[in-house]
Amino acid sequence: MMASIKSLSVEQRKHIAIIIALVVHFFGVVGMLSPYAAWFKAATPLNLLLMLALVVFTQVQKNFSFWLFMFIAFATGMITEMIGVNTGLLFGDYHYGNVLGPKLYGVPFLIGVNWFVTVYAATTISVWMHQYITNKYETIGVAFNKHLMFIMGVLDAAFITVVFDYIMEPAAIQLGMWQWHTADIPMFNYTCWYVISALLAAVMFKLQLRQTNHFVIHLLFIEALFFIAIRLFS
């Protein structure tokens, strides 16, 4: 069994992972809108862990840089969220529910996982977009400054991350993942997301993670569609 898994090509791994992610999120939406919503909410941690496993499964270069970035993103997400939950100095005034499982100082461990997967996917999308643009311009003899491309890549990755958070927030509240103590989601939340995501994206670039894992691009869109569906139909 292990030998057959190892023999799978990059494209085969990507296609298998996309199918699994689509099926899980489709039935997740159906389940969340059904009389069995409580059971599906309780299974949320399993879903997030499965998506993390699929990211690792489709990652070609599981080198030191990859694992180091995973740790840095996880730790950064946990630490900043613990500061936010316990002091209100970051993100705003909020608390986490019990949907996401075990917590450390009020923050579910899966939030660290979510930070890694989201920033990793957003930065991958940014890299893919900039490579496409760069290749197009190189065909006509135009070259971009590497420092400018680095800055734009970081800023675009942070922007994509914030857009995803904007889509996710209302649905996550509906699902009981977390709750704001204010009438509206504060803009300060998105500002913090942008700054922290930009820093993590910069770290990912500096670690020279040559990202070819296109599954994470599909995953971010699948998760965004999941949260949009929850917002529209629940």
Secondary structure as UniProt FT lines:
FT   HELIX           2..6
FT   HELIX           10..32
FT   TURN            35..36
FT   HELIX           37..42
FT   HELIX           44..58
FT   HELIX           64..87
FT   STRAND          94..96
FT   TURN            99..100
FT   STRAND          103..104
FT   TURN            105..106
FT   STRAND          107..108
FT   HELIX           109..138
FT   TURN            139..141
FT   HELIX           146..174
FT   TURN            175..176
FT   STRAND          178..180
FT   HELIX           187..206
FT   TURN            207..208
FT   HELIX           215..233
//
